[in-house]
Amino acid sequence: GVPGYQPPQQLVAFERAMTLRPAAIFFVATGREQDRSAFYLAEAVRKGIDVPYPRLREIVQQSGATPDMNEAEATKALLPFGRDIAAFVYAEIATKARAAGVKPVWVFLPQVSPGTWEKATPEAEALAREAGFAIINLSDVYSASPVEQVRLAEWDDHPNARGHQLVAEALATRLAAQADEIFVQAKQEQP
């Protein structure tokens, strides 16, 4: 994982990870996947960064976003395409992973505090499921604890040590419960 990567950037990270020949690959989504996808692509267009994926270049062209636009204009042009961008990212990762005999797993890791991510998560999960990911949704991981007990600081909604412990325990439990689904390919390929 790399801090601050947006979904389109995960395509490059995925390609690097595949060189390690994993049995499974985990895409950790943290909320607002569709909007974050559009924000990143708008930033890439404005900075003149080459977009190496034909489908994403096509979306940029359809949106009308150009390098001479300011941030607000480029974002406004691409936000309506956020779902399409995220769907492409998910499908590309899942399809390439499965073709290589690697199980794609979509893990939803919520923010500590409630927010707009809650409204966008069901659609992101549906996109991941449609793309062929196994799903581990940890959206309830902090629900039994007051926010103050699991966040890093009042001004920082990242999980603290207790929050990370809850995530680790929930992830281990869900991985164990879904082991046959997630790791079946790895078991089948062993001599």
C-alpha positions in Angstrom: 0.0 0.0 0.0 1.0 3.6 -0.6 -0.4 6.5 1.4 -2.6 8.9 -0.5 -3.0 6.8 -3.7 -6.3 7.3 -5.5 -8.0 4.4 -7.3 -6.5 5.2 -10.8 -3.0 5.2 -9.3 -3.7 1.7 -7.9 -3.5 0.4 -11.4 0.2 1.1 -11.5 0.7 -0.3 -8.0 -1.2 -3.4 -9.0 1.0 -4.0 -12.0 4.1 -3.8 -9.7 2.5 -6.1 -7.1 1.8 -8.7 -9.8 5.5 -9.2 -10.4 5.6 -10.7 -6.9 3.3 -13.5 -8.1 0.8 -13.3 -5.1 -1.9 -15.8 -4.4 -4.3 -13.0 -3.7 -4.3 -9.2 -4.1 -6.1 -6.9 -1.8 -7.6 -3.6 -3.0 -8.3 -1.5 0.1 -11.0 1.1 -0.5 -11.5 3.8 2.0 -14.6 5.6 0.8 -15.7 8.0 -1.9 -13.9 5.8 -4.5 -15.9 7.3 -7.3 -15.3 11.0 -6.4 -11.6 10.3 -5.5 -11.2 8.7 -8.9 -12.5 11.8 -10.7 -10.4 14.1 -8.5 -7.2 12.3 -9.4 -7.9 12.2 -13.1 -8.8 15.9 -13.1 -5.4 16.5 -11.3 -3.6 14.4 -13.8 -5.2 16.2 -16.8 -4.3 19.6 -15.3 -0.7 18.6 -14.7 -0.4 17.2 -18.1 0.4 13.7 -16.8 0.1 11.0 -19.5 -2.7 8.7 -18.7 -1.5 5.2 -19.9 -4.9 3.6 -20.1 -7.0 4.1 -23.3 -10.3 3.9 -21.5 -9.3 6.6 -19.0 -8.1 8.8 -21.9 -11.5 8.3 -23.6 -13.3 9.3 -20.4 -11.2 12.4 -20.1 -12.0 13.3 -23.7 -15.7 12.7 -23.2 -15.6 14.9 -20.1 -14.1 17.9 -21.9 -11.5 18.3 -19.2 -8.3 20.0 -20.5 -4.9 21.0 -19.0 -5.8 24.7 -19.3 -8.8 24.4 -16.9 -8.4 25.4 -13.3 -9.0 22.8 -10.5 -12.6 23.5 -10.1 -13.4 23.3 -13.8 -11.5 20.1 -14.4 -13.1 18.5 -11.3 -16.6 19.6 -12.4 -16.0 18.1 -15.8 -14.8 14.7 -14.5 -17.1 14.2 -11.4 -20.0 12.9 -13.5 -17.6 10.2 -14.7 -16.4 9.1 -11.3 -18.5 5.9 -11.4 -17.1 5.0 -14.9 -13.5 5.7 -13.8 -13.8 3.5 -10.6 -15.6 0.8 -12.6 -12.8 0.7 -15.1 -10.1 0.6 -12.4 -11.9 -2.3 -10.6 -12.6 -4.3 -13.7 -9.0 -3.9 -15.0 -7.5 -5.1 -11.7 -10.0 -7.9 -11.2 -9.7 -9.2 -14.8 -5.9 -9.1 -14.9 -5.6 -10.7 -11.5 -8.0 -13.6 -12.4 -6.2 -14.1 -15.7 -3.0 -14.6 -13.8 -4.6 -17.0 -11.3 -4.6 -14.4 -8.5 -7.7 -13.8 -6.4 -8.8 -10.2 -6.3 -10.1 -9.1 -2.9 -11.8 -5.8 -2.3 -11.5 -4.7 1.3 -13.5 -1.7 2.5 -11.8 0.1 5.4 -14.0 2.9 6.7 -12.9 6.2 8.1 -13.2 6.5 11.8 -15.8 9.2 11.8 -19.1 9.1 9.9 -19.2 11.1 6.7 -20.1 11.3 3.0 -18.2 8.0 2.4 -21.1 6.2 3.9 -23.4 7.1 1.1 -20.9 6.2 -1.7 -19.8 2.9 -0.3 -22.7 0.7 -1.4 -22.2 1.7 -5.0 -18.4 1.2 -4.8 -19.0 -2.3 -3.3 -21.4 -3.1 -6.0 -18.8 -2.1 -8.7 -16.2 -4.3 -7.0 -18.6 -7.2 -6.8 -19.6 -6.7 -10.5 -15.9 -6.6 -11.4 -15.3 -10.0 -9.8 -13.7 -9.2 -6.5 -14.3 -11.2 -3.3 -15.6 -8.7 -0.8 -14.6 -8.0 2.8 -16.6 -5.0 4.1 -15.3 -3.7 7.4 -17.7 -0.8 7.5 -18.9 -1.8 11.0 -15.4 -2.2 12.5 -15.5 0.8 14.7 -19.3 0.7 15.5 -18.9 -0.7 19.0 -16.5 2.0 20.1 -16.9 5.8 20.6 -15.0 7.7 18.0 -12.8 9.3 20.6 -11.5 5.8 21.6 -10.4 4.8 18.1 -9.2 7.9 16.3 -5.7 9.3 16.3 -6.6 12.8 17.5 -9.5 15.2 17.5 -8.2 16.7 14.3 -7.1 13.4 12.7 -9.7 10.7 11.9 -7.1 8.0 11.1 -7.3 5.1 13.5 -5.2 5.0 16.6 -3.5 1.9 18.0 -6.9 0.6 19.3 -8.5 1.3 16.0 -5.8 -0.6 14.2 -6.3 -3.5 16.6 -10.0 -3.6 15.8 -9.2 -3.6 12.1 -6.6 -6.4 12.4 -9.0 -8.5 14.5 -12.0 -8.0 12.1 -9.8 -8.6 9.0 -8.4 -11.8 10.5 -11.9 -13.0 11.4 -13.3 -12.3 7.9 -10.3 -13.8 6.1 -10.7 -17.0 8.2 -14.5 -17.1 7.4 -13.9 -16.5 3.7 -10.6 -18.6 3.4 -12.1 -21.1 0.9 -13.4 -18.3 -1.3 -10.3 -16.1 -1.2 -7.5 -18.7 -1.2 -9.0 -21.5 -3.2 -7.0 -20.7 -6.3 -3.7 -20.8 -4.4 -4.7 -24.2 -2.9 -5.6 -25.6 -6.4 -2.3 -24.5 -7.9 0.0 -26.1 -5.3 1.6 -29.4 -6.4 
